[in-house]
Amino acid sequence: MIRVTVGDIVQAVGGKLLSGSPETVLEHISIDSRKMEGNDLFVPFKGEHFDAHDFIGKAFAAGAAASLSTREDVNTSGGAVILIQDTLTALQAIGRWYRSERLRDFPIVGVTGSVGKTSTREMIQTTLSAGFSVFSTKGNFNGQIGVPLTLSQMDPGRDQIAVLEMGMSLPGEMERIARTACVDCAVMTNIGVSHIENLGSQANICAEKLHIIDGMKDGGLLILNGDDPILSQIRLDRDIRIEYYGTDEKCRYRILDIRTVDNKTVFDFTIDGKIYTLHMNVPGAHHVRNAMAALAVAVEYGVDINAAIQRVEAFAGFSRRMEVTRCGDMTIIDDAYNASPDSMRAAISVLDTMETRGRKIAVLADMLELGEKSPEYHFETGLYAVDKRVDFYVFIGDLSWWIGRAIDQYTDLPNQYFRTNEEAASWLIANVKPEDIILFKGSNGMHLNEVIAALRGAVENNQ
């Protein structure tokens, strides 16, 4: 944070100063009493098994300069304490205040969607970096707590533009974070069935995610995936410009041709009638739309298109999102950070297009938070997979069994079913061979990283 005092925070949250000076300078916000960077404001949350208000004294000892508190009976001997009614509401109020007072004319791009938010965010950061000093969301700080924390880290004296990932899983969440961030440009990647358990339908998911434009000023920009059947039909009753990217003829940022060369994706695209070619450094045709969205944002903000293309071509991806690494003579594709039907199909498609002298093995685990239709979504994923060039399937978890059931119904492909990661890891260690390509895909809650670590450890110990 820049030029922020305890008095500013008291004003922002409508709180009462219990102790300390309103002139105390604050530079950071921390929600972990053990981690302070200096001149921190500690924000204590109450969890299921603990109340961080009990750690306010420890936060001061670790270097905090001030703390919020919903209780008056806390240790006020270490610094400034600000009495509030609700911690989350107060943190979001601080985010809104900082956006309006310290980031008033600072451009922010927001990214949401059912699939591909993080990859698209990273690619937008990459293309914009060809012309700007860019601040981007760190990790998965994309929700009601993460967004105001991320805003507090921006510095217009250092940064020229920011890219925010904005996620939601419950009704009302997007509206709250959107009115905190007040983005100038919003990108929506697609509308799938992630979090349908909480929201009921894809129409509801779209309506919730469209709240990303809440807080956007008139004249703002909404960039949509023109190939998504729901997003392509969006109409607004506000003065917000819409631009489309995708393969459809109506898209200003239009993808013309996608092909695979040496296990890498190459595509041609056109902007305002001029044709360009881009060679991607990450596998998977589904990344093409992410790249096209990133190029669209770069062009809209005046970045030279050829410089932006060069940045995308150098983009190598990041941890656990279609991350391709070698393990001995094998190739491991780790795409197990999260999973939905759309991203599961995309991952299987990547494996389908890759070339190898060994076998192509797909290790698929449950997709979570899909609601009562979860078995149906898994079965449909299996139907998609039946004609793909995959040599062997390994399924982990009760729901992934439905993927295998569909594959068994229409093919004779060999497969194995396991209930636990330990069982699957033991089988893989005993049965994988040199030159095999192994894809890992499943929801983060299935902890496929445990299987990957076990396999890597066994291979390294045998080398």
N, C-alpha and C positions, 0 to 999 in steps of 0.2 A: 504494500500500500504506500501511497505517496501523500505527504502533507496531511496526515490524519492524526487527530488527537483523541484523547478519552472524551473530551467534550463533544467532538463530532459524533462519536459513537452514541453517546447519551442522547443527542438530538435525533440521530437516525432511528434508534430503537424506541424512542419515547420512554427511556428508563430513568432510574433514580440512582445517583452516585452515592454509594454507601461509604466509600472510603477512597483516599487518594486524591490526586490533583487532576482537574479537567485539562490541564496543559500538558500532561504526559503524552509523549509522542509514541505512536504505534506504527509498526512497519510490516507486521505479518499477522496472520490468523492461524491458530493451531487448534485442532480438535483432539490432540493427543497430549496429555499432560507430561509425557516423557520426552517430547520432541519440540524444542523451541529453537528458533533461529535468531532471536534477539529482538527486544521490544515487541513481544507477541501479545495479541489478545487471545486469551484462552476461552474457547466456547465449549462448555461442558454439556454433553448429552447423556440422557438416561437410557441405558440399554436394558436388555432382558434380565441380565444377571448382575448389573452394577449401575451405580449412579456416579457419573464423573464429577458431580459436585463435591464428592468426598475427596477428590484429588486436586482441588483448587490450590491448597497449600503446597502440594508437590509441584504443581505447575509454576507457582511463584518461585519455588526453590530452583527449578530448572531454567528460569530466566524469563518467565512471563512478566509483562509490565502491567497487565490488567486482565480481568476476567468478567464474563457475564455470569449471572446467577439468578435462579428462580427462587432462591432461599435467602433469607436474611441471616440465618444462623450458620454462616460459613466463615472460614478463616480470612479476615480482612487485613491481616498484619503484613502481608507481603506486597501489596500494591493496590491499584484501583479496582474496586468491585462495583459493577453496574447491575442494579436489580431490574429484572425483566419478568414478563409473565410466561413466555414460552421460548425455548432456546432456538428451535427451528425457525419460527416466525421472526425472531430477532436477527438471526443470521441472514435470512433472505432480505430483511429490511436494510441491513448493512450493505448487501450486494446491490440493491436498488439505489441506495444513497450514493455508493461509490460510482456506480454507472452514471448517474445523473450529475454528480458534482466533480468527479475526477476524470471520467471517461466520456464526457458529454459529446464531443465531436469525434470520438475514436471509432473507426469502422469495425464492426464485428459481423462475421459470417457464422450462421448457425446451421448445423447439420443434423437431420433426423431421418428416420425410416426404420422399417422392420429388419432389414438386413443391409450390411455394408456400411453402417455409420462410421465405424472407426477407420476402415480402409479409405473411405471417401474423405473423411476428415484429414487423414495423413497425406493423401494425394493433393488435397486442396492446399494444405500447408506447403507441400513441395512445390506446386506450380506458382503459388504466390511468392515464394522465396526467391523466384527469379527477378522480382522487382521490388520486394519489400522486406523489412525485418518483421518476421511473423511470430506471434505468440499463439500456441496451440494447447488445447486441453491435454493435461498429463494423465496418463493411465485411464481409468474409467470414471473420472470425476465429472459425470455428465447428468447428475440428478439434482434433487432439491437441496442437498448439502454441497455437492461437488461444484455446481455452477457458481453460486456466490463465492465459494473459496477460490475458484479459478479467476473470477473477475477481480478479486482482491490482489491477485498476483500480476496483473497487467500494469505496465508503466508506459504511458505515452512518450516519455522522454527516451525510452529504449525501444519500444515496439511501435510499429506503424499500422499494423492491422492484426486482428485476432481471428482464430477459427475455433468455435465452440461445438463440441459434440453435445447433443441434447437428447437424453433418453427419458422414457417413461414406461411404467407398467400398470398404473392405476389411473382411474378417471381424475381429472383435475390437476395432475402433476405437471403436464406440459404448460398449461396456462400460467401456473405459478412461476416456473423457471423462465418462461418467455417474457413475462412482465418484469422479471428481474434483469434479464440479459438485454432486452430491447434490441434485437439484432437488426442490422441494416439490410442484410441479404440472407435468405433462408434456402437451404437445399433439402429436398425430400427425395430419398433414394427409391423407395418402393413401399407398398402396403402388403404385408404378408399376414401370417397368423400368430406371430410371436405375441405373447401376453393375451391371446384371445380368451384364455381362461378367466381373466379379470375384466375384459372389455366386451366380450359377448359376440362381436362380429367384426368383419373387416371394415364395414362402414363406420362402426364406432371407433375402431383404431385410427382410421383416416381422419375422422372428425377431431379426435384427441390430438393427433400429431399436427394437424393444421393449425392448432393453437400456437404453433411456433411463430406465427406472424403477429400474435398479440404483443403489443408494445412496439411494433415496427411503425415508424413514421410513414405518412403518406409519401408516395414516390419510391418506396422500397422495392426490393426485387425478390421474387420467388422463382427458384429454378427447380423444375420438376422433371422426373423421368417420364418422357413422352410415350414410352412403351408399356408403362404400367396401366392396366385397364381402369383403375380407379383414379390415379393421379391425373391421367390424361383428360378426365372429364371435369376436373375442378373448375369452378367459376367463382369469382370473388365479387363482392359488392363494395370493395374498397379501392382506393387509388394505389394499387400495387401492381407492378408490371410482372407478367409471367413469361419466362423463357423455358423452352423444352430442350432436352438432350435425349438421344436415342436413335433408333433406326427408322422411326416413322418419318414420312415425308414432311410432316408439319414442323419437325424439329429444326430449329436454327442451327443447333450443334448436332449434326447428323452423322451417325456411324454408317459407313458404306459397306465395308467388307471386313470380316474377321477370319484369320487363318492361324494355324500353328506351324512354326518353323523351328526345328531343333528344340522341341519341348517348350518353346516360348511363344507368346501370343503377339501377333502382328495385326494391325488394323489400319484401314484408311478411313478418313473422316473429312467432312466438309464444313466450313464456316463461311456463310455469305458467298457461296459459289466457288470458293477456293479449296482445293483438295490437298490434304496432308497425309503423311504416313508416319506411324509411330510403332516402334519395336519395344515391347514391354519386357521388363526384367523379372516379372513375377508371373507364375503360371495361372491359367484360367481365363476363359472368355468372359466370365462374370466381372472380372476386374476392368474390362473395357468400359463399361458404363460408369464405373467409379472414376476412371481416368477422364472420361468425357465430361462428367460433371465438374471435375477439378479444372479442366481446361476452360470450361464455360465460365467459371468464377474468375479465373485469371484474366480472360479476355474482357469480361465485364469491368474489371478493375484496372484495365489498361496495360497489363503485362504483355510484353512481346510474345506472340504465339510460338515462335521458334525457340525462344529461350525456355518457355514453359514446357514444350515438348522434350527438350533436352533434360530437364529436371525429372520428368516422368520416366524417361528411358533409363535414368540412373537410379530410380526408386527400387529398392530391393525388398520391400515389405518389412514386416516386423514380427515380433515374437508371437507364435501360436495362431497366426492368421495366414494360412496357406504358406507356412514357413517350410522351405525345402532344405534339408541338410543331409549330409552323408553320415552313415554309421557303418564303419568298416567298408565293405563293398556294396552295402544296401543303401537305398535312398528312403528317407523318412519324410513324409508330408504331414506336418502337424497343423491341423486346422480345427483343433479341439477347444478353442477358447469358448465357443458357444455354438449352438445349432438350432436351426429351424428347418422346416421342409424345403424352403427355397435355398438356403445355404447348403443343406445336405445334398440336394440335387446338383448344385453347382460344384461341390467338391467331388462327387462321383463323376461328373462330366470332365473335370480336370484329369482325374485318373484315367478315364476313357481315352483321352487324346494323347497321353504321354506314351513315349516309346521306351522299351527296355528289352534287354536280352534275357531277363528273368521273368518272374511272375508279377502280376499286379494284384495286390491284396488290399482289401478295404476292411478296416476295423471300425465298425459303426456301433455307437452306444446310443442310449435313449435320448430323445429330444424332450425336454421338460417344459412345463407350463403351457401345454397345448389344450388343456381342458378335457371335456368329456369326449371329444372327437379325436383324442390323441391316437388310439389304435388305428382309426381311419387314416389319419395323416401319415402315420408310419407305413401303413399298407400301401398308400398311394406312392410314397417314396420308393418302396420296393418295386412297384409297377414301372416307375420311371427307370429303374436300374436294370430291368431284365435284358435290354438289348445293348447294354454298355459293355465295353471290352475290359472286363474285370475277371480275373482267373479264380479268385477265392474270396469268400466273405467270412468275417469273424464278427459275431454279434454279442454285445455285452448289455445285460439288463433285460427286464421283462418286456418293455415296450419295443425294443429293437427286434424282438422276436417276430413282430408283425411285418417288418421289412423282409425278413427272411421267409416268412410264410408266402408273401407275394412272389418272391424270386423262386422259391421251390415249386410254386404252382405252374410256372411257365418255363422253367429252365432246369437243367441237370447240374448246375454249377455247384461245386463242393463248398460246404460251409460248416462252421462250428458255432455252437451257442454256449455262452457262459453267463453265469449270474454275477460273478465277481471279477474284479480286475486282476486279482492274484491268479485265478484259474486261467484267464486269457493270456496273461503275461507268461505263465509257465508253458502254455501251448505254443505261443509265438517263439519263445526262446528255443524250443525243441524242434520247430518245424520251418522257420524262415531260412532262406538260402541266399548265398551271394547273388547280387544283381537284382534281387527283388525290389520292387517299389511298394512301400507300405503307407497307406493313407489312414490317418486317425481322425475321426470326426464324431462329435457328440457334444451334448451340453456340458458346460463347465462343471456343473454339479456332479457329473459322472467321473470326474477326476482321471481322465485318460492320460494325463501327464504322469501318473503313477506307472502305467503300463509302458509308456515310452521310456521312462527312466530305468525301469527294470530291464527292458530289452537292450538299451544302450549299455548298461552296466555289464550285462552278460557278454555282449559282443566285445566290449573293450577288455574284459578280463581274459577272453580267449585269444586275443591278438598277440 
